[in-house]
Every structure is written in C-alpha cells, then in structure tokens.
Amino acid sequence: QVQLVESGGGLVQPGGSLRLSCAASGFTFNNYAMSWYRQAPGKERDLVASITNFGGSTNYADSVKGRFIISRDNAKNTVDLQMNSLKPEDTAVYYCNAKRSAWIYWGQGTQVTVSS
C-alpha cells in the first residue's frame, strides 16, 4: 500500500535549522511531483515547496524563499526539506504530498515548533 512517512520534526529555537525527510513506498516515486505543505493551528493547509518528478523544477511559497530547500532522491524514494533561519511563524504540522494528475497521497505529518 501507499505510504508517505515524514520524520525530522521537533522543537528548535528561532534562527535554527531542521531537515525534514519523507520516505515513500507503494507507488512509482519518480512518476510523481512531490511537495511539502504545512498547517498551523486554526489555519488552512498551505503549500510550502514542491519539486517535479525528476527534480528539474522547484517552487516555493514566498514566505520561505531563500530559507528552505526542497530536494529528492529518486534512488532512495525520499524527498527532503531543509529549513534554515526558522521563525516562530514556521511553527506547524508539515505534511509530505505526492501528486500525479488525479492521484494524490498524503503523509501523516510531523510537528515543527519554533520557539525560544
């Protein structure tokens, strides 16, 4: 069955860094664009970053441009999100997403808390 398993979340101080990882299984990974979304309490789930199926193109929310980097390893079926210069407003549950046409899969999410 399809699985997307996120890891790497936690508590970090403002200005710090975290690296999230998503391990995929149960589908042909390099056929899917991969994305990271986040959802803060009481807010909608928003796109953070996305990467095309072979990594040729990336896209970022304005709020994270220059601070976050998305990457993928099609040999390992993983997609990572390097988060630098973290701010309290980055606090949210971060979700891994796989999409190909009408086929969409979600992970269970990992909590990121930025606080001193």
N, C-alpha and C positions, 0 to 999 in steps of 0.2 A: 504494500500500500504506500501511498504518497506520504512522505514525512519531510517536514522542514523543522529543524531543531536549532534554536538560537542559543548562544552562550556568550559569556563575556560581560554581562551587565554587572552593575554594582553601584557602590557609593564612591563618589570622587569629589574632591574639592574643586571649586571654581578655578579655571586655568589648567586643570589637569587633562589627562588623556585616558581614553578607553578604546579597546578594539573589540568590536562585536564580530561573531562568526556565525554563519548559518550553514549547517550540513544538510544536504538534500539527498533524498533517495526515493526510489519508486517511480521515477519518470526520467525521460531523456533530458538531462540537465542542459546540454548545450543547444536545445531547441527552444529554450525559454529565456526571455528577458527576466532579470532579477532586480528586485527593489527592496529598499528599507523604508518602512513607514513608522510613524510614531503617534502615540495618543496620550495626551496629558489628561489628568482628571477633569471631567466636565467638558472636554473639548472633542472635536472630531478627529478621526484618524487622518493624518496628513502624510503626503509623500515627502521623504527626506532626500533620497537619492535613488537613481536607477542606472542600470548598465545593460547594454544589449547582449545578445546571446553569445557573441564571441568577443565581447569587451571593446568593440571598436568605438563605442559612443557612450558617454555618461551624461547624466543630468542631475542637477542639484537644486534643492529649494534655496531661495535667496538667503534665507536665514542661516544656512550652513555653508554657503560657498566660501572657499578659502580655508575652511576649518576641518571639513570632513572629506574623506576619500573613500569611494566605493571601488572594490576590486573583486575579481572572481578567478577561480582556478577550475577550469573545466575538467582537468585530470583528476581532481580530488572532489569534485561536485560541491564546492564551497563558495560562498560569497561573504566577503568581509566588509566591515565599515570601520575605518579608522577615524576616531573622533578626537580632535585636538582643540585646545583652548576652550574647554567646555564651560558653559554658562548655566546658571540656575534655570533659565528658561528652556534648557535642553532636557530637563527632567521629564521623563515619560516612559511608557512601555514601548519598546521598539520591536517591530514585527518584520519578519522576513516574508517576502512575497515573490511568487513565481507566476509569470503570465505568458500565455501563448494563445492569441485570439481569444476565444471564449473560455479557455481553460485557465483557471486561477486557483492558486493554492496559497495557504497562509500557515505560518508557524504559530506557536502558542504565545510567543512574546517573551521579552526579557526586560526587567526593570533597570532603568538607568536613573540614578539620583545624583544631582549635582548640588552639593551643599557644604558649607563650612561648619 
